[in-house]
Amino acid sequence: LKICVLVKQVPDAAVEKRMDPNTKRLDRGGEPNLNPFDTHAIEAAMQVKEGGKADVEEVIAVTMGPEGSERALHKAVSLGADRSVQLSDESLAGSDVCATGYALAKVLESESPDLVLLGQQSDDGECYTIGAVVADHLGMPSLTQVIKMDVEGDKLVCERQAEYGYDTVEVSLPAVISVGDAINEPRYPSLKAIMGAKKKQLDKKAAGDVGIEADKVGEDGSRTTVLAINPPPEKAAGEIIEDEDTNETVEKIVAWLDERKLIS
Amino acid sequence: MSGILTYALHYEGAINKNSLGAVSEAGKLASELGQEAHAIVVGGDDLTDELCATLGNYGASKVFRVKAPEGLAQPVVDAMAKVIGEHGQSYALFGGGLLGFEIGAGLTARLGAGVTMEVTAVKVQDGKLVAERPILQDSAIVDVDYVGEPGIIIGRLNAFETQAAGSDSAEVVDVEVELSDFSTKAVMKQRGEQRGADVNIEDADIIVAGGRGLGKAEGFELCESLADALGGAVAATRAVVDAGWYSYSAQIGQTGKTVAPKLYLAAGISGAIQHKVGMQSSENIVAINKDQNAPIFDFSDLGIVGDLNKIVPKLTEAIKAKKGG
């Protein structure tokens, strides 16, 4: 079994994110990090590999991103991936969901994985959708927001919460599965793994290397355009109490509730 | 090309409330555009003529009915791609929910179409639809235009209001769809399993909700005592329901319940968008969280930065005392 894990570099959660008013794209400045949701996908891959129910040859971390996005790959291999692939090309800048999904599918195709795992959402942009876009391009079954995944022969038995409760779905491999953060508790990388991460194989690929057609990616290949960026409707800021003396804090809360006739 | 095609999810013979909202929105937008609103349903025998035709009440003039496995996205992608291929609708619309995200995304790939998700409003501009999407924890809203057709619009939970326009019944058109090979490779084994006790939170005037910040399942005892004192019900976030700490029937948000009580007191809840969409219409929102940067403080009326383990028990006692006195 060959497992590819899609990972993404995102600006650190602690940095205030903003849109660049000129390009109308997300300003990706600030200390970059591996999307926290992706660490669950890597952990899920490692648990399949170590679980003994499937013979996993390789776990490969795959990303699409500009120069510098190697950081996310280094983190991914420090968490257990065997090697990594970085798709990086100027022509990809400004790709929307449609174009990004296509480009990721092309780089994945070049690895012919039996299982593609990814986190259910990214910290910084499109939510939930990339897995299903990639799956349709690859012609694979897919399921998102999976919180339990067991390998049974050439199938996966997956559980997830959907609109009407918990669903159990059997998915034949090869497949694309996006995992929810409840699926596992990601391990911390060992110091040795962190030190060794840069030594693991990292293949850099340009768009042409994986057969990406130039007119399907970047701004030209995107099917949406941002017309305007507006502030959200004004909302009166709420009152904030820093709890220093808890008795006093509680008094304030009770008074606040009582004023609104919420204690009766 | 013209028209809007809306996917209507159903379960056990009833159309999903968010789907009805989306069908209503499509009806409204289509009439502004001078076009038709169509709906599509995918499933088994519970999709009766009568049930399908009722979508006319919400503004659909035509309902395409496809017999295929339900509850999974890819058969619906096949069905919608076929209908759009034959009828040339300019837009595909989805109400909030998990399946809409998956189907919309699959359709994006299949048709090479633009997609916008978490959409909170749609407007007509120069004869086209423009989607409004909040980004970056709702700190900005972008207006998104589509290049080419169709454009795919995935709504946020509760974004679209359900409006029964009248008593028109829609024309029901059966469509045969040959499923893609890979669309049959995911098979539903069990659907809609309820985990945990069945509780009713939708009628409560006061809700005390707990999240991961409670630390462990037993942490809910704090919420229960406080809810008892206030005369309210206890609710939970998805994270703790997935972790098995609390009942699914008490879950707020994206794949759970939507509530709007007089008081919503959130303990140890960070306030992710998926949670926010299920409770943001509450009259008064009080949040207790130890992380001063938690997004919930951006939309609470009273925020307390502190340790809930210290604050909640004392608050419970104070409220009991107040009520007793």
Chai-1 contact restraints between the chains, C-beta under 6 A:
chainA,res_idxA,chainB,res_idxB,connection_type,confidence,min_distance_angstrom,max_distance_angstrom,comment,restraint_id
A,K17,B,L136,contact,1.0,0.0,6.0,A-B,restraint_1
A,M19,B,A140,contact,1.0,0.0,6.0,A-B,restraint_2
A,V97,B,V115,contact,1.0,0.0,6.0,A-B,restraint_3
A,C98,B,T108,contact,1.0,0.0,6.0,A-B,restraint_4
A,C98,B,G114,contact,1.0,0.0,6.0,A-B,restraint_5
A,G101,B,A109,contact,1.0,0.0,6.0,A-B,restraint_6
A,Y128,B,F101,contact,1.0,0.0,6.0,A-B,restraint_7
A,T129,B,F101,contact,1.0,0.0,6.0,A-B,restraint_8
A,T129,B,A105,contact,1.0,0.0,6.0,A-B,restraint_9
A,T129,B,M117,contact,1.0,0.0,6.0,A-B,restraint_10
A,A132,B,E102,contact,1.0,0.0,6.0,A-B,restraint_11
A,A132,B,A105,contact,1.0,0.0,6.0,A-B,restraint_12
A,A132,B,G106,contact,1.0,0.0,6.0,A-B,restraint_13
A,V133,B,A105,contact,1.0,0.0,6.0,A-B,restraint_14
A,V133,B,T108,contact,1.0,0.0,6.0,A-B,restraint_15
A,V133,B,A109,contact,1.0,0.0,6.0,A-B,restraint_16
A,D136,B,G106,contact,1.0,0.0,6.0,A-B,restraint_17
A,D136,B,A109,contact,1.0,0.0,6.0,A-B,restraint_18
A,D136,B,R110,contact,1.0,0.0,6.0,A-B,restraint_19
A,H137,B,A109,contact,1.0,0.0,6.0,A-B,restraint_20
A,G139,B,F182,contact,1.0,0.0,6.0,A-B,restraint_21
A,M140,B,F182,contact,1.0,0.0,6.0,A-B,restraint_22
A,P141,B,F182,contact,1.0,0.0,6.0,A-B,restraint_23
A,P141,B,K185,contact,1.0,0.0,6.0,A-B,restraint_24
A,P141,B,A186,contact,1.0,0.0,6.0,A-B,restraint_25
A,T144,B,E102,contact,1.0,0.0,6.0,A-B,restraint_26
A,I147,B,D242,contact,1.0,0.0,6.0,A-B,restraint_27
A,Q161,B,T255,contact,1.0,0.0,6.0,A-B,restraint_28
A,A162,B,L98,contact,1.0,0.0,6.0,A-B,restraint_29
A,A162,B,T255,contact,1.0,0.0,6.0,A-B,restraint_30
A,E163,B,G97,contact,1.0,0.0,6.0,A-B,restraint_31
A,E163,B,T255,contact,1.0,0.0,6.0,A-B,restraint_32
A,Y164,B,Y11,contact,1.0,0.0,6.0,A-B,restraint_33
A,Y164,B,G192,contact,1.0,0.0,6.0,A-B,restraint_34
A,G165,B,G192,contact,1.0,0.0,6.0,A-B,restraint_35
A,G165,B,E193,contact,1.0,0.0,6.0,A-B,restraint_36
A,G165,B,Q194,contact,1.0,0.0,6.0,A-B,restraint_37
A,G165,B,Y248,contact,1.0,0.0,6.0,A-B,restraint_38
A,Y166,B,E193,contact,1.0,0.0,6.0,A-B,restraint_39
A,Y166,B,R195,contact,1.0,0.0,6.0,A-B,restraint_40
A,D167,B,R191,contact,1.0,0.0,6.0,A-B,restraint_41
A,T168,B,K189,contact,1.0,0.0,6.0,A-B,restraint_42
A,T168,B,Q190,contact,1.0,0.0,6.0,A-B,restraint_43
A,V169,B,A186,contact,1.0,0.0,6.0,A-B,restraint_44
A,V169,B,M188,contact,1.0,0.0,6.0,A-B,restraint_45
A,E170,B,V187,contact,1.0,0.0,6.0,A-B,restraint_46
A,E170,B,K189,contact,1.0,0.0,6.0,A-B,restraint_47
A,V171,B,A186,contact,1.0,0.0,6.0,A-B,restraint_48
A,S172,B,K185,contact,1.0,0.0,6.0,A-B,restraint_49
A,A182,B,D242,contact,1.0,0.0,6.0,A-B,restraint_50
A,A182,B,A243,contact,1.0,0.0,6.0,A-B,restraint_51
A,R223,B,A113,contact,1.0,0.0,6.0,A-B,restraint_52
A,R223,B,G114,contact,1.0,0.0,6.0,A-B,restraint_53
A,R223,B,V147,contact,1.0,0.0,6.0,A-B,restraint_54
A,R223,B,G148,contact,1.0,0.0,6.0,A-B,restraint_55
A,T224,B,G114,contact,1.0,0.0,6.0,A-B,restraint_56
A,T224,B,V144,contact,1.0,0.0,6.0,A-B,restraint_57
A,T224,B,Y146,contact,1.0,0.0,6.0,A-B,restraint_58
A,T225,B,D145,contact,1.0,0.0,6.0,A-B,restraint_59
A,V226,B,V142,contact,1.0,0.0,6.0,A-B,restraint_60
A,V226,B,V144,contact,1.0,0.0,6.0,A-B,restraint_61
A,L227,B,D143,contact,1.0,0.0,6.0,A-B,restraint_62
A,L227,B,D145,contact,1.0,0.0,6.0,A-B,restraint_63
A,A228,B,D143,contact,1.0,0.0,6.0,A-B,restraint_64
A,I229,B,A140,contact,1.0,0.0,6.0,A-B,restraint_65
A,I229,B,V142,contact,1.0,0.0,6.0,A-B,restraint_66
A,N230,B,I141,contact,1.0,0.0,6.0,A-B,restraint_67
A,P232,B,D138,contact,1.0,0.0,6.0,A-B,restraint_68
A,P232,B,I141,contact,1.0,0.0,6.0,A-B,restraint_69
A,G238,B,S300,contact,1.0,0.0,6.0,A-B,restraint_70
A,G238,B,D301,contact,1.0,0.0,6.0,A-B,restraint_71
A,G238,B,L302,contact,1.0,0.0,6.0,A-B,restraint_72
A,G238,B,G303,contact,1.0,0.0,6.0,A-B,restraint_73
A,E239,B,L302,contact,1.0,0.0,6.0,A-B,restraint_74
A,I240,B,G303,contact,1.0,0.0,6.0,A-B,restraint_75
A,I241,B,I304,contact,1.0,0.0,6.0,A-B,restraint_76
A,E242,B,V305,contact,1.0,0.0,6.0,A-B,restraint_77
A,D243,B,I304,contact,1.0,0.0,6.0,A-B,restraint_78
A,D243,B,G306,contact,1.0,0.0,6.0,A-B,restraint_79
A,T246,B,K310,contact,1.0,0.0,6.0,A-B,restraint_80
A,T246,B,I311,contact,1.0,0.0,6.0,A-B,restraint_81
A,T246,B,K314,contact,1.0,0.0,6.0,A-B,restraint_82
A,V250,B,K314,contact,1.0,0.0,6.0,A-B,restraint_83
A,V250,B,L315,contact,1.0,0.0,6.0,A-B,restraint_84
A,V250,B,A318,contact,1.0,0.0,6.0,A-B,restraint_85
A,I253,B,L315,contact,1.0,0.0,6.0,A-B,restraint_86
A,V254,B,A318,contact,1.0,0.0,6.0,A-B,restraint_87
A,W256,B,L302,contact,1.0,0.0,6.0,A-B,restraint_88
A,R260,B,N284,contact,1.0,0.0,6.0,A-B,restraint_89
A,L262,B,L263,contact,1.0,0.0,6.0,A-B,restraint_90
A,I263,B,K322,contact,1.0,0.0,6.0,A-B,restraint_91
